[in-house]
Amino acid sequence: MTNVLSFKFEKTDEGGEAILPCVDGVGFDQLVAEFERTSGYNDPAGGYGGLIPSYYFFGPLPSYFLGQEEPVIGDDPGEIYVLSCVCGEVGCWPLVAHIRLCGDKVIWNQFSQPHRPSRNYENFGPFEFERTQYEYAVNSLARYDNP
């Protein structure tokens, strides 16, 4: 099954804007929270929120979401923060994903929560997008790039 990527934009209390990825019309924060609940990950944890470009320089957002910027934690190409903490800080409680470009598809997989390395996200995803639709969605983010 091919998924559809979109983004929801929410104002922050500080006047910035958070970018929340959505898969098939559902906020990615909700999808991962449901997976964590059903997986029994009930230890104290932060909540997830959208990415706030005014808090962290991700690089040009279209290329960031294509996995073409520097990896965020390790040295594996395509590694991005797909969600930040509900507070907006990516270092606080992020969700990491790997973006793979495979011909006419874009795949999100290999999810991890860096503050809970024992959590296994192997059964979360993968999410597969048609590349043209995906690129159209991420290109809409160019307006958030820093000049």
C-alpha positions as CSV (number, residue, x, y, z in Angstrom):
1,M,0.0,0.0,0.0
2,T,1.3,3.4,-0.9
3,N,0.9,6.2,1.7
4,V,0.3,9.9,1.2
5,L,2.4,12.5,2.9
6,S,1.0,15.9,3.9
7,F,1.9,18.5,6.5
8,K,-0.1,20.3,9.2
9,F,1.0,23.7,10.4
10,E,0.4,24.8,14.0
11,K,1.3,28.1,15.7
12,T,3.4,27.8,18.8
13,D,2.9,29.8,21.9
14,E,6.0,31.8,21.0
15,G,4.6,32.8,17.6
16,G,6.6,30.3,15.5
17,E,5.1,27.6,13.5
18,A,5.5,23.8,14.0
19,I,5.4,21.5,11.0
20,L,3.7,18.2,11.7
21,P,4.1,15.4,9.1
22,C,0.9,13.5,8.4
23,V,0.6,10.1,6.8
24,D,-2.7,9.3,5.1
25,G,-4.2,12.4,6.8
26,V,-3.2,11.3,10.4
27,G,-0.6,13.3,12.4
28,F,2.6,11.3,12.7
29,D,2.7,12.1,16.4
30,Q,-0.6,10.2,16.8
31,L,0.6,7.2,14.7
32,V,3.7,6.7,16.8
33,A,1.9,7.4,20.1
34,E,-0.6,4.6,19.2
35,F,2.2,2.2,18.2
36,E,4.0,2.9,21.5
37,R,0.8,2.4,23.6
38,T,0.0,-0.9,21.9
39,S,3.7,-2.0,22.2
40,G,3.5,-1.5,26.0
41,Y,5.9,1.4,26.1
42,N,4.4,2.9,29.2
43,D,7.5,4.1,30.9
44,P,7.6,7.9,31.6
45,A,8.1,9.6,28.3
46,G,7.7,12.9,26.6
47,G,5.1,13.6,23.9
48,Y,5.8,14.2,20.3
49,G,5.2,17.4,18.3
50,G,6.0,19.0,15.0
51,L,9.4,20.3,13.9
52,I,10.0,24.0,14.5
53,P,12.4,25.5,11.9
54,S,12.9,28.7,14.0
55,Y,14.3,26.5,16.9
56,Y,16.6,24.2,14.9
57,F,18.3,24.6,11.5
58,F,17.4,21.5,9.5
59,G,18.9,22.8,6.3
60,P,16.6,23.4,3.3
61,L,13.4,21.5,4.3
62,P,12.7,19.9,1.0
63,S,16.1,18.3,0.8
64,Y,16.0,17.5,4.6
65,F,12.8,15.5,4.1
66,L,14.5,13.8,1.1
67,G,17.2,12.6,3.5
68,Q,19.8,14.7,1.7
69,E,21.1,16.8,4.6
70,E,23.6,15.6,7.3
71,P,22.4,12.8,9.5
72,V,21.0,14.1,12.8
73,I,22.5,11.6,15.3
74,G,24.8,9.1,13.7
75,D,26.5,8.9,10.3
76,D,23.8,7.0,8.4
77,P,22.7,8.9,5.3
78,G,19.0,9.8,5.3
79,E,18.6,10.0,9.1
80,I,16.3,12.8,10.2
81,Y,14.2,14.0,13.1
82,V,10.7,13.3,11.9
83,L,9.2,14.6,15.1
84,S,10.4,16.7,18.0
85,C,9.3,16.8,21.6
86,V,5.9,18.5,22.3
87,C,8.0,21.4,23.7
88,G,9.5,21.9,20.2
89,E,13.1,20.9,21.1
90,V,14.5,18.0,18.9
91,G,17.1,17.2,21.5
92,C,14.5,16.6,24.3
93,W,12.3,13.8,22.9
94,P,12.6,13.2,19.2
95,L,11.6,10.5,16.9
96,V,14.3,9.6,14.3
97,A,13.5,8.0,11.0
98,H,15.5,7.0,7.9
99,I,14.5,8.3,4.5
100,R,15.3,6.1,1.6
101,L,14.9,7.1,-2.1
102,C,14.2,4.0,-4.1
103,G,13.4,4.9,-7.7
104,D,9.8,6.2,-7.9
105,K,9.3,5.6,-4.1
106,V,10.3,7.3,-0.9
107,I,10.4,5.0,2.2
108,W,10.4,6.0,5.9
109,N,11.8,3.2,8.1
110,Q,14.2,2.3,10.9
111,F,12.5,4.5,13.5
112,S,14.1,5.1,16.9
113,Q,13.7,7.0,20.1
114,P,17.2,8.0,21.1
115,H,16.4,8.4,24.7
116,R,14.9,4.9,24.9
117,P,17.3,2.7,22.9
118,S,15.6,-0.5,24.2
119,R,12.4,0.4,22.4
120,N,11.9,-1.6,19.3
121,Y,10.2,0.1,16.3
122,E,10.9,-2.7,13.9
123,N,7.1,-3.2,13.4
124,F,6.3,0.5,13.0
125,G,6.2,1.2,9.3
126,P,7.7,1.2,6.8
127,F,5.8,4.0,5.2
128,E,6.1,4.0,1.4
129,F,5.2,7.1,-0.6
130,E,4.9,7.7,-4.4
131,R,7.9,9.9,-5.1
132,T,6.1,12.6,-7.2
133,Q,3.4,13.1,-4.5
134,Y,6.1,13.1,-1.8
135,E,8.3,15.7,-3.5
136,Y,5.3,17.9,-4.1
137,A,4.4,17.8,-0.4
138,V,8.0,18.5,0.8
139,N,8.5,21.3,-1.7
140,S,5.7,23.2,0.0
141,L,8.0,23.5,3.0
142,A,10.5,25.7,1.1
143,R,8.7,28.8,2.5
144,Y,10.1,27.9,6.0
145,D,13.7,27.8,4.9
146,N,15.9,30.4,6.5
147,P,17.1,33.0,4.0
